Structure formats: structure tokens, C-alpha cells
């Protein structure tokens, strides 16, 4: 038989109980960091976990290290190109 969620921490919660207490459980997760496993007929189907904001790279310098080294960027590129488009 699945363990029921306690007031102090996370645990397993039946889908019907989760449906009835969803907002309360979400508040508890946000406040305490508890995790819940939602079960359907004793089989785990979902997890309710705290949301972690992904780290954002700063705008300036975000592409640093992504460009290959190019010694002479203003030299013409080797090869023939038909730019007139006849």
C-alpha cells in the first residue's frame, strides 16, 4: 500500500488525493522543497518537485568561445563565385 504524504515532508500521494489537495501540495513544495510522487493504483506516474530557475548567461559575452579563430577576417574567401547571377 502506498505511503501517504505527511504534513512535514514529501511522499507518495494517490492521484485522487493529489487532485483534491493540489494547490496545498504545490504551496508546501514551494515553501519547504519537499517532493511528492503521484501514484495511480500504486504505480508512480508523476513527480511534484520544486522549480529551479535556470541560470541565464549574461547578454554580453554569451558567445565568447563559440567562434573559431580567423586570422584575417577581411581577406577574400578562396573560390569562384558568380555574383552577377546570369
C-alpha positions in Angstrom: 0.0 0.0 0.0 1.5 3.4 -0.9 2.8 5.7 1.7 0.6 8.8 2.2 2.0 12.3 2.2 2.6 13.7 5.6 2.3 17.4 6.6 6.1 17.6 7.4 7.6 16.3 4.2 7.0 14.8 0.8 6.0 11.3 0.0 3.6 9.3 -2.2 0.2 10.7 -3.0 -2.7 8.9 -4.7 -3.9 10.7 -7.8 -7.4 11.3 -6.3 -5.8 12.9 -3.2 -3.5 14.9 -5.4 -6.4 16.2 -7.3 -8.2 17.3 -4.1 -5.1 18.9 -2.5 -3.1 20.0 -5.5 -2.7 23.7 -4.6 -1.9 22.9 -0.9 0.8 20.5 -2.0 2.2 23.0 -4.5 2.5 25.6 -1.7 4.2 23.1 0.5 6.7 22.2 -2.2 7.5 25.9 -2.8 7.9 26.6 0.9 9.8 23.6 2.1 11.3 22.0 -1.0 9.5 18.7 -0.4 9.0 16.3 -3.3 5.9 14.2 -4.0 5.3 11.2 -6.2 1.8 11.0 -7.6 0.6 7.4 -8.0 -2.3 5.8 -9.8 -3.3 2.4 -8.4 0.1 2.3 -6.6 2.2 2.9 -9.7 4.2 6.2 -9.8 3.0 8.4 -12.7 4.4 11.9 -11.9 6.7 13.8 -9.5 6.0 17.2 -8.0 9.3 18.9 -7.3 10.5 22.4 -6.6 11.1 24.6 -9.6 14.7 25.8 -10.0 15.2 28.9 -12.2 17.8 28.1 -14.9 20.9 30.2 -14.8 21.0 32.7 -17.6 24.2 33.7 -19.3 24.8 37.5 -19.4 24.0 39.0 -22.8 27.4 40.5 -23.3 30.0 37.7 -23.7 27.4 35.0 -24.2 29.0 33.9 -27.5 32.6 34.0 -26.2 34.5 31.0 -27.3 32.0 29.9 -29.9 33.7 31.5 -32.9 36.7 29.7 -34.5 39.8 31.7 -34.7 40.1 33.6 -38.0 43.4 35.3 -38.6 42.4 37.8 -41.3 38.7 38.3 -41.5 38.7 41.0 -44.2 40.7 38.9 -46.8 38.6 37.5 -49.7 37.5 33.9 -49.4 39.2 31.4 -51.8 37.0 30.1 -54.6 35.0 31.3 -57.5 31.5 32.8 -57.0 29.1 34.0 -59.7 27.7 37.1 -58.0 26.1 38.5 -61.2 23.7 35.6 -61.3 23.3 35.3 -65.1 
